[in-house]
Amino acid sequence: MSTEVLERPESAIAGRRGEVLLSVNNIEVVYDHVVLVLKGVSLTVHRGEVVALLGANGAGKTTTLKAISNLLRTERGEVTKGSITFDGEDVHAMDPPALVRRGVVQVMEGRHVFEHLTVEENLLTGAYTRTDGREAIRRDLEMVYEYFPRLRERRRALAGYTSGGEQQMCAIGRALMARPRVMLLDEPSMGLAPQLVEEIFEIVAQLNREQKVTFLVAEQNTNVALRYAHYGYILENGRIVLDGDAESLRNNEDVKEFYLGISRTGRKSFRDVKSYKRRKRWL
């Protein structure tokens, strides 16, 4: 097996550019008034970027996305410090439907679909908050089918009887129907075959390039995420420990060792990687 880190596609843009669209400023998140999960997390997403939020399971990636989309209250969580701004406006106290209308749309971890609705009915639920008329919704539905031709083939099938990859496409397509300005993608590769993961991320890059959708992607698959992202943040134990443009992170020796399992001496086994986590230079 090759130890070479794959290159990003040409659609990925090196470095940061454009104005700040989403800003998370030194937030802390507490569950049940006791458990401190996020500790001073700060990140920015510039307009037109694909930003990767990386880290192991339990690092705090999902909590960060739910803090942005104001879904923490459903799990007895709350932001106790810091601020979150979207397009220059503080959105910390805004309810989730209002955030969706402003263009902040989250695709939840685990491919949540309405199982007893058809694929097309699922897609149309994404347009629930829109007020621009049936013709505009019809055009956007056709646009979703152009990006996800498999959904067109399965449009009359019950979503609960489609494959995992089709359900992930349905969830992303439903979010597109809300006309997002920034889409929060939570673990889009979870449980999918490598070929499907590549297909999903290719479509993300295409949507970013052609529809100008900004993405914040929480992902454990560091290798694929950094090939499609412009910028990345690494989260550990509720703290941002490293950030930089995607290419610099992919070439960082620490990231190679601790997240890609690769070092100057070749690919490491899980046991080897675990043994020299003590050497992390950022901790």
VOBA-1610 file (N, C-alpha, C; in pm, whole numbers, padded with zeros to 5 digits, always signed):
BEGIN
Met+00085-00120+00000Met+00000+00000+00000Met+00088+00124+00000Ser+00055+00220-00085Ser+00137+00340-00096Ser+00123+00426+00028Thr+00231+00492+00068Thr+00227+00584+00182Thr+00212+00728+00137Glu+00197+00751+00010Glu+00185+00886-00042Glu+00049+00945-00005Val+00050+01070+00041Val-00074+01141+00070Val-00128+01194-00061Leu-00255+01163-00092Leu-00313+01201-00220Leu-00327+01352-00232Glu-00318+01402-00355Glu-00330+01543-00381Glu-00477+01584-00386Arg-00504+01709-00352Arg-00638+01762-00366Arg-00671+01785-00513Pro-00800+01784-00549Pro-00838+01813-00686Pro-00812+01959-00719Glu-00814+01992-00847Glu-00786+02128-00891Glu-00888+02228-00839Ser-01008+02179-00803Ser-01112+02269-00755Ser-01080+02328-00618Ala-00991+02262-00543Ala-00956+02312-00411Ala-00863+02431-00425Ile-00884+02531-00339Ile-00808+02654-00348Ile-00718+02664-00227Ala-00589+02683-00249Ala-00495+02695-00138Ala-00513+02830-00070Gly-00503+02826+00063Gly-00504+02951+00138Gly-00644+03003+00165Arg-00650+03113+00241Arg-00774+03176+00281Arg-00802+03293+00189Arg-00930+03323+00161Arg-00964+03442+00086Arg-01110+03476+00110Gly-01145+03600+00078Gly-01284+03642+00095Gly-01313+03688+00236Glu-01436+03737+00253Glu-01477+03790+00383Glu-01523+03678+00475Val-01518+03704+00605Val-01562+03607+00704Val-01714+03597+00700Leu-01765+03475+00684Leu-01909+03451+00682Leu-01957+03401+00818Leu-01880+03309+00877Leu-01917+03248+01005Leu-01799+03258+01100Ser-01826+03304+01221Ser-01718+03319+01319Ser-01763+03262+01454Val-01684+03170+01505Val-01706+03113+01639Val-01595+03167+01727Asn-01632+03236+01835Asn-01535+03311+01913Asn-01529+03263+02057Asn-01429+03178+02086Asn-01396+03140+02223Asn-01515+03084+02300Ile-01587+02990+02239Ile-01707+02938+02304Ile-01675+02823+02399Glu-01755+02814+02503Glu-01756+02699+02592Glu-01896+02639+02589Val-01904+02506+02590Val-02033+02437+02590Val-02039+02343+02709Val-02150+02350+02781Val-02171+02267+02900Val-02300+02188+02881Tyr-02295+02059+02913Tyr-02414+01973+02912Tyr-02460+01949+03056Asp-02591+01951+03074Asp-02652+01922+03204Asp-02596+02011+03315His-02552+02133+03281His-02500+02231+03376His-02372+02183+03446Val-02315+02073+03401Val-02200+02015+03472Val-02085+01982+03377Val-02113+01913+03267Val-02008+01855+03183Val-01959+01958+03082Leu-01832+01999+03095Leu-01770+02094+03003Leu-01716+02018+02883Val-01771+02044+02765Val-01736+01969+02644Val-01646+02048+02552Leu-01680+02174+02527Leu-01594+02261+02445Leu-01530+02366+02535Lys-01401+02392+02512Lys-01325+02478+02601Lys-01252+02585+02519Gly-01316+02698+02499Gly-01251+02808+02429Gly-01230+02783+02281Val-01328+02727+02212Val-01315+02695+02070Val-01340+02821+01986Ser-01247+02850+01895Ser-01261+02961+01802Ser-01228+02912+01661Leu-01308+02952+01564Leu-01279+02921+01424Leu-01354+03020+01336Thr-01304+03036+01214Thr-01370+03123+01117Thr-01387+03048+00985Val-01497+03075+00919Val-01524+03020+00787Val-01545+03137+00693His-01459+03148+00591His-01471+03258+00496His-01568+03220+00385Arg-01632+03320+00330Arg-01728+03299+00222Arg-01662+03223+00106Gly-01727+03116+00061Gly-01676+03040-00053Gly-01577+02931-00020Glu-01553+02907+00109Glu-01457+02805+00150Glu-01523+02671+00179Val-01442+02566+00174Val-01474+02438+00236Val-01376+02424+00353Val-01428+02426+00474Val-01345+02419+00595Val-01370+02286+00663Ala-01262+02216+00698Ala-01271+02086+00763Ala-01248+02102+00913Leu-01336+02043+00991Leu-01319+02035+01136Leu-01288+01890+01168Leu-01163+01864+01206Leu-01111+01728+01215Leu-01090+01688+01360Gly-01094+01557+01383Gly-01068+01505+01517Gly-01129+01369+01534Ala-01086+01301+01637Ala-01135+01166+01666Ala-01278+01171+01719Asn-01339+01055+01729Asn-01472+01045+01787Asn-01468+01095+01932Gly-01561+01184+01966Gly-01563+01239+02101Gly-01482+01364+02120Ala-01420+01415+02014Ala-01336+01534+02027Ala-01418+01661+02046Gly-01545+01660+02002Gly-01630+01778+02015Gly-01676+01836+01883Lys-01658+01763+01774Lys-01694+01815+01641Lys-01844+01836+01628Thr-01922+01734+01663Thr-02068+01744+01652Thr-02121+01853+01745Thr-02067+01862+01865Thr-02109+01967+01958Thr-02083+02105+01901Thr-01971+02122+01834Thr-01940+02252+01772Thr-02044+02288+01666Leu-02079+02191+01581Leu-02179+02218+01477Leu-02315+02249+01539Lys-02353+02174+01643Lys-02483+02198+01706Lys-02485+02331+01781Ala-02369+02374+01830Ala-02363+02507+01893Ala-02390+02615+01789Ile-02336+02596+01668Ile-02356+02694+01560Ile-02502+02696+01516Ser-02562+02577+01501Ser-02700+02570+01452Ser-02804+02579+01563Asn-02758+02602+01685Asn-02847+02620+01802Asn-02936+02499+01828Leu-02879+02379+01814Leu-02952+02256+01842Leu-02912+02193+01975Leu-02830+02261+02053Leu-02781+02204+02178Leu-02892+02187+02281Arg-02990+02274+02276Arg-03094+02271+02381Arg-03170+02139+02381Thr-03179+02075+02265Thr-03251+01948+02257Thr-03177+01837+02333Glu-03049+01862+02366Glu-02969+01762+02437Glu-02920+01815+02572Arg-02990+01915+02625Arg-02957+01973+02756Arg-02818+02033+02755Gly-02781+02092+02643Gly-02653+02161+02633Gly-02675+02309+02611Glu-02572+02389+02641Glu-02582+02534+02618Glu-02442+02593+02602Val-02436+02701+02525Val-02313+02779+02512Val-02309+02874+02631Thr-02208+02858+02718Thr-02202+02937+02841Thr-02107+03055+02829Lys-02017+03051+02730Lys-01923+03163+02710Lys-01898+03179+02561Gly-01854+03298+02522Gly-01817+03323+02384Gly-01935+03368+02300Ser-01911+03379+02169Ser-02014+03427+02078Ser-02003+03356+01943Ile-02113+03357+01869Ile-02117+03300+01734Ile-02184+03402+01644Thr-02115+03443+01538Thr-02173+03540+01445Thr-02180+03481+01305Phe-02287+03515+01235Phe-02305+03474+01097Phe-02335+03598+01014Asp-02250+03621+00916Asp-02263+03738+00829Asp-02271+03866+00911Gly-02188+03872+01017Gly-02178+03993+01099Gly-02282+04007+01207Glu-02376+03913+01217Glu-02483+03921+01317Glu-02468+03812+01422Asp-02484+03851+01548Asp-02479+03752+01656Asp-02603+03663+01648Val-02579+03531+01634Val-02692+03439+01616Val-02706+03344+01734His-02637+03373+01844His-02636+03281+01957His-02776+03254+02011Ala-02862+03356+02013Ala-02995+03341+02072Ala-03103+03312+01967Met-03065+03299+01841Met-03162+03279+01733Met-03211+03134+01732Asp-03341+03113+01711Asp-03392+02977+01710Asp-03355+02908+01579Pro-03347+02774+01578Pro-03299+02701+01459Pro-03375+02732+01330Pro-03510+02739+01330Pro-03577+02772+01204Pro-03537+02908+01148Ala-03517+03006+01236Ala-03474+03138+01190Ala-03334+03131+01130Leu-03248+03050+01188Leu-03114+03031+01133Leu-03120+02968+00995Val-03208+02869+00978Val-03223+02806+00847Val-03269+02908+00744Arg-03362+02994+00782Arg-03409+03097+00688Arg-03298+03194+00651Arg-03203+03215+00742Arg-03090+03303+00712Arg-02983+03232+00630Gly-02991+03097+00623Gly-02899+03026+00537Gly-02800+02934+00605Val-02819+02906+00735Val-02733+02812+00808Val-02808+02680+00819Val-02761+02578+00749Val-02833+02450+00741Val-02739+02337+00780Gln-02781+02253+00873Gln-02697+02142+00917Gln-02749+02010+00862Val-02656+01926+00816Val-02686+01788+00779Val-02634+01702+00893Met-02725+01638+00965Met-02690+01569+01087Met-02609+01443+01059Glu-02531+01404+01158Glu-02458+01277+01153Glu-02557+01161+01151Gly-02528+01060+01069Gly-02610+00939+01070Gly-02716+00932+00963Arg-02710+01022+00863Arg-02799+01013+00746Arg-02947+01011+00786His-02988+01112+00863His-03127+01119+00907His-03219+01154+00791Val-03309+01064+00759Val-03413+01090+00658Val-03547+01049+00718Phe-03654+01099+00658Phe-03788+01055+00698Phe-03815+00924+00626Glu-03803+00814+00698Glu-03799+00681+00637Glu-03927+00646+00562His-04042+00695+00607His-04169+00656+00548His-04218+00755+00443Leu-04132+00852+00409Leu-04158+00941+00296Leu-04072+00899+00179Thr-04115+00932+00058Thr-04033+00902-00059Thr-03911+00993-00061Val-03814+00960-00145Val-03695+01043-00161Val-03736+01185-00199Glu-03827+01198-00296Glu-03866+01332-00340Glu-03940+01408-00230Glu-04025+01340-00156Glu-04093+01407-00044Glu-03993+01454+00060Asn-03888+01374+00085Asn-03782+01417+00176Asn-03716+01544+00125Leu-03684+01547-00003Leu-03619+01665-00060Leu-03708+01789-00045Leu-03837+01773-00068Leu-03927+01887-00063Leu-03944+01941+00079Thr-03924+01856+00181Thr-03932+01907+00318Thr-03824+02011+00345Gly-03713+02002+00270Gly-03607+02101+00288Gly-03646+02240+00247Ala-03752+02252+00165Ala-03798+02383+00119Ala-03909+02439+00206Tyr-03932+02377+00321Tyr-04047+02414+00405Tyr-04044+02560+00448Thr-03924+02615+00474Thr-03915+02752+00525Thr-03912+02856+00413Arg-03914+02812+00288Arg-03902+02906+00176Arg-04036+02971+00142Thr-04027+03093+00089Thr-04148+03168+00053Thr-04141+03220-00090Asp-04053+03163-00172Asp-04031+03217-00306Asp-04111+03146-00415Gly-04205+03060-00377Gly-04298+03005-00474Gly-04261+02868-00528Arg-04360+02802-00585Arg-04345+02664-00631Arg-04248+02652-00748Glu-04248+02752-00836Glu-04162+02741-00954Glu-04014+02743-00914Ala-03978+02828-00819Ala-03840+02832-00771Ala-03802+02701-00703Ile-03895+02646-00626Ile-03869+02518-00559Ile-03853+02406-00662Arg-03937+02408-00766Arg-03927+02308-00872Arg-03791+02314-00942Arg-03744+02437-00969Arg-03612+02453-01033Arg-03501+02398-00944Asp-03510+02424-00814Asp-03406+02375-00723Asp-03412+02224-00709Leu-03532+02167-00713Leu-03544+02022-00710Leu-03475+01961-00832Glu-03495+02020-00946Glu-03428+01973-01067Glu-03276+01987-01055Met-03232+02096-00992Met-03088+02116-00970Met-03031+02006-00881Val-03105+01969-00775Val-03059+01861-00687Val-03047+01731-00765Tyr-03143+01702-00851Tyr-03137+01579-00930Tyr-03021+01581-01030Glu-02981+01699-01074Glu-02866+01706-01164Glu-02737+01671-01090Tyr-02725+01713-00965Tyr-02606+01680-00886Tyr-02611+01537-00832Phe-02732+01488-00808Phe-02748+01353-00753Phe-02841+01273-00845Pro-02793+01231-00962Pro-02880+01159-01057Pro-02938+01031-00999Arg-02869+00971-00902Arg-02921+00851-00839Arg-03052+00879-00766Leu-03066+01000-00711Leu-03189+01035-00642Leu-03305+01048-00739Arg-03277+01093-00863Arg-03383+01100-00962Arg-03437+00960-00992Glu-03344+00864-01001Glu-03385+00726-01028Glu-03467+00669-00913Arg-03439+00714-00790Arg-03505+00658-00671Arg-03609+00752-00612Arg-03652+00851-00688Arg-03736+00958-00635Arg-03867+00906-00575Arg-03920+00796-00627Arg-04047+00743-00577Arg-04030+00634-00471Ala-03905+00599-00441Ala-03878+00495-00341Ala-03889+00553-00200Leu-03935+00472-00105Leu-03933+00514+00035Leu-03788+00531+00080Ala-03758+00643+00144Ala-03620+00674+00180Ala-03561+00569+00273Gly-03644+00509+00358Gly-03594+00409+00452Gly-03546+00281+00385Tyr-03583+00262+00257Tyr-03543+00141+00186Tyr-03432+00168+00085Thr-03372+00286+00091Thr-03260+00317+00002Thr-03129+00284+00073Ser-03020+00281-00003Ser-02889+00247+00054Ser-02836+00361+00140Gly-02729+00332+00215Gly-02668+00434+00300Gly-02618+00553+00219Gly-02555+00525+00105Gly-02507+00633+00020Gly-02620+00717-00034Glu-02729+00653-00074Glu-02845+00727-00125Glu-02909+00811-00016Gln-02911+00759+00107Gln-02967+00838+00217Gln-02880+00959+00247Gln-02747+00943+00239Gln-02659+01059+00261Gln-02681+01163+00152Met-02694+01118+00027Met-02722+01211-00082Met-02856+01281-00061Cys-02955+01206-00013Cys-03087+01263+00013Cys-03080+01370+00121Ala-03002+01343+00227Ala-02988+01440+00336Ala-02921+01568+00288Ile-02818+01555+00206Ile-02750+01673+00153Ile-02841+01747+00055Gly-02911+01670-00031Gly-03004+01732-00125Gly-03115+01807-00055Arg-03166+01750+00054Arg-03271+01817+00132Arg-03219+01949+00188Ala-03093+01950+00236Ala-03033+02074+00286Ala-03019+02176+00173Leu-02984+02130+00053Leu-02972+02221-00061Leu-03104+02288-00094Met-03213+02217-00072Met-03345+02273-00102Met-03378+02392-00014Ala-03308+02409+00097Ala-03327+02524+00184Ala-03245+02645+00139Arg-03174+02630+00028Arg-03087+02735-00025Arg-02987+02783+00080Pro-02897+02696+00126Pro-02803+02734+00231Pro-02696+02829+00181Arg-02654+02918+00268Arg-02534+02999+00243Arg-02413+02930+00304Val-02435+02860+00414Val-02330+02775+00471Val-02397+02645+00513Met-02336+02533+00474Met-02389+02401+00510Met-02294+02337+00610Leu-02349+02291+00721Leu-02273+02222+00825Leu-02291+02072+00803Leu-02186+02005+00758Leu-02192+01861+00729Leu-02126+01784+00842Asp-02201+01696+00905Asp-02148+01620+01018Asp-02119+01476+00976Glu-01991+01441+00968Glu-01945+01306+00937Glu-02011+01249+00810Pro-01997+01315+00696Pro-02062+01263+00575Pro-02007+01129+00527Ser-01887+01090+00570Ser-01829+00963+00525Ser-01866+00844+00613Met-01933+00869+00724Met-01957+00762+00823Met-02034+00646+00762Gly-01977+00527+00771Gly-02045+00406+00729Gly-02054+00385+00580Leu-01983+00466+00501Leu-01991+00454+00356Leu-01865+00390+00299Ala-01879+00319+00189Ala-01765+00260+00120Ala-01677+00372+00066Pro-01544+00348+00055Pro-01452+00452+00007Pro-01493+00517-00124Gln-01544+00439-00218Gln-01585+00495-00346Gln-01700+00594-00330Leu-01794+00562-00242Leu-01906+00652-00216Leu-01859+00778-00143Val-01762+00762-00054Val-01708+00879+00017Val-01648+00977-00083Glu-01569+00925-00177Glu-01511+01011-00281Glu-01620+01079-00362Glu-01726+01005-00395Glu-01835+01062-00474Glu-01903+01176-00399Ile-01928+01156-00269Ile-01992+01259-00188Ile-01906+01385-00183Phe-01775+01367-00158Phe-01687+01484-00147Phe-01666+01552-00282Glu-01668+01477-00390Glu-01661+01538-00523Glu-01782+01629-00545Ile-01899+01584-00502Ile-02020+01665-00518Ile-02013+01788-00428Val-01959+01773-00307Val-01940+01888-00219Val-01851+01993-00286Ala-01740+01948-00345Ala-01650+02040-00415Ala-01720+02107-00532Gln-01802+02031-00604Gln-01874+02085-00718Gln-01978+02189-00674Leu-02050+02160-00567Leu-02148+02256-00515Leu-02079+02383-00466Asn-01965+02367-00404Asn-01889+02482-00358Asn-01844+02569-00475Arg-01800+02503-00580Arg-01747+02575-00696Arg-01857+02638-00781Glu-01964+02563-00804Glu-02067+02607-00900Glu-02184+02681-00835Gln-02225+02638-00716Gln-02340+02700-00649Gln-02296+02796-00538Lys-02165+02808-00517Lys-02109+02902-00419Lys-02155+02872-00276Val-02181+02744-00247Val-02218+02706-00111Val-02091+02694-00027Thr-02091+02757+00088Thr-01980+02746+00183Thr-02006+02625+00272Phe-01900+02550+00305Phe-01916+02428+00384Phe-01826+02430+00506Leu-01880+02385+00620Leu-01802+02347+00737Leu-01828+02199+00759Val-01725+02117+00740Val-01740+01971+00739Val-01669+01912+00860Ala-01745+01851+00951Ala-01686+01778+01063Ala-01660+01635+01015Glu-01536+01589+01029Glu-01500+01462+00966Glu-01385+01395+01040Gln-01399+01261+01058Gln-01288+01182+01113Gln-01190+01139+01005Asn-01238+01127+00882Asn-01153+01083+00771Asn-01065+01200+00728Thr-00954+01219+00799Thr-00867+01333+00777Thr-00811+01337+00637Asn-00774+01222+00583Asn-00711+01216+00452Asn-00802+01274+00345Val-00925+01225+00336Val-01014+01272+00230Val-01059+01415+00257Ala-01083+01451+00381Ala-01129+01587+00412Ala-01026+01691+00371Leu-00899+01665+00397Leu-00796+01764+00365Leu-00766+01769+00216Arg-00809+01670+00140Arg-00792+01678-00005Arg-00897+01767-00069Tyr-01009+01787-00003Tyr-01116+01866-00062Tyr-01137+02000+00008Ala-01077+02019+00124Ala-01096+02143+00200Ala-00993+02248+00158His-01026+02372+00189His-00931+02482+00172His-00854+02508+00302Tyr-00921+02486+00414Tyr-00862+02517+00544Tyr-00911+02412+00643Gly-00834+02390+00750Gly-00872+02289+00846Gly-00840+02327+00989Tyr-00921+02275+01080Tyr-00898+02288+01225Tyr-00897+02147+01284Ile-00806+02123+01375Ile-00800+01994+01444Ile-00844+02014+01589Leu-00943+01935+01627Leu-01006+01947+01758Leu-00970+01824+01841Glu-00924+01847+01963Glu-00895+01737+02056Glu-00945+01773+02193Asn-01022+01683+02251Asn-01071+01701+02389Asn-01136+01837+02409Gly-01213+01880+02308Gly-01287+02004+02321Gly-01209+02131+02296Arg-01085+02119+02245Arg-01003+02236+02216Arg-00947+02229+02075Ile-00934+02345+02010Ile-00863+02352+01883Ile-00713+02347+01912Val-00645+02246+01858Val-00502+02230+01888Val-00413+02267+01770Leu-00472+02276+01650Leu-00391+02305+01532Leu-00485+02353+01422Asp-00439+02450+01343Asp-00518+02491+01227Asp-00423+02543+01119Gly-00473+02549+00997Gly-00392+02598+00886Gly-00457+02562+00754Asp-00401+02611+00644Asp-00455+02572+00514Asp-00436+02423+00495Ala-00522+02364+00414Ala-00527+02217+00404Ala-00395+02157+00360Glu-00328+02221+00266Glu-00202+02164+00218Glu-00097+02160+00328Ser-00088+02267+00409Ser+00012+02268+00516Ser-00020+02163+00621Leu-00149+02139+00649Leu-00185+02036+00745Leu-00151+01897+00692Arg-00176+01875+00563Arg-00146+01744+00503Arg+00003+01715+00505Asn+00084+01820+00499Asn+00229+01802+00498Asn+00291+01812+00636Asn+00210+01839+00737Asn+00260+01850+00874Asn+00294+01711+00927Glu+00415+01695+00979Glu+00459+01563+01024Glu+00374+01509+01139Asp+00331+01598+01229Asp+00246+01553+01339Asp+00112+01501+01287Val+00052+01574+01194Val-00077+01531+01138Val-00060+01399+01065Lys+00049+01384+00991Lys+00074+01258+00921Lys+00082+01142+01019Glu+00151+01162+01129Glu+00171+01053+01224Glu+00045+01021+01303Phe-00021+01126+01355Phe-00128+01102+01450Phe-00265+01087+01387Tyr-00281+01135+01260Tyr-00414+01126+01197Tyr-00414+01048+01067Leu-00299+01041+00999Leu-00293+00962+00876Leu-00216+00832+00894Gly-00149+00816+01009Gly-00073+00693+01033Gly+00050+00682+00947Ile+00107+00796+00905Ile+00222+00795+00815Ile+00334+00877+00878Ser+00457+00827+00866Ser+00572+00903+00912Ser+00684+00888+00811Arg+00799+00946+00841Arg+00912+00937+00749Arg+00955+00793+00727Thr+00926+00707+00822Thr+00966+00566+00811Thr+00857+00479+00752Gly+00748+00539+00707Gly+00643+00461+00645Gly+00516+00460+00726Arg+00418+00384+00681Arg+00288+00377+00748Arg+00300+00304+00881Lys+00237+00360+00984Lys+00244+00305+01118Lys+00123+00218+01147Ser+00143+00117+01230Ser+00030+00039+01279Ser-00044+00120+01385Phe-00167+00078+01417Phe-00244+00148+01520Phe-00168+00147+01652Arg-00104+00036+01683Arg-00030+00027+01810Arg+00085+00126+01813Asp+00155+00142+01699Asp+00266+00237+01693Asp+00217+00380+01710Val+00110+00413+01639Val+00057+00548+01648Val+00014+00579+01791Lys-00050+00483+01854Lys-00097+00503+01991Lys+00021+00525+02085Ser+00132+00456+02059Ser+00244+00462+02153Ser+00315+00596+02151Tyr+00313+00667+02037Tyr+00385+00793+02041Tyr+00295+00915+02030Lys+00173+00898+02077Lys+00089+01016+02097Lys+00147+01103+02209Arg+00230+01045+02293Arg+00292+01124+02400Arg+00382+01233+02346Arg+00425+01220+02217Arg+00520+01314+02159Arg+00452+01433+02091Lys+00323+01445+02101Lys+00256+01555+02031Lys+00314+01688+02074Arg+00361+01761+01975Arg+00430+01887+02005Arg+00335+02002+02033Trp+00204+01985+02002Trp+00113+02094+02029Trp+00050+02085+02167Leu+00077+01977+02241Leu+00016+01961+02374Leu+00120+01986+02483
//
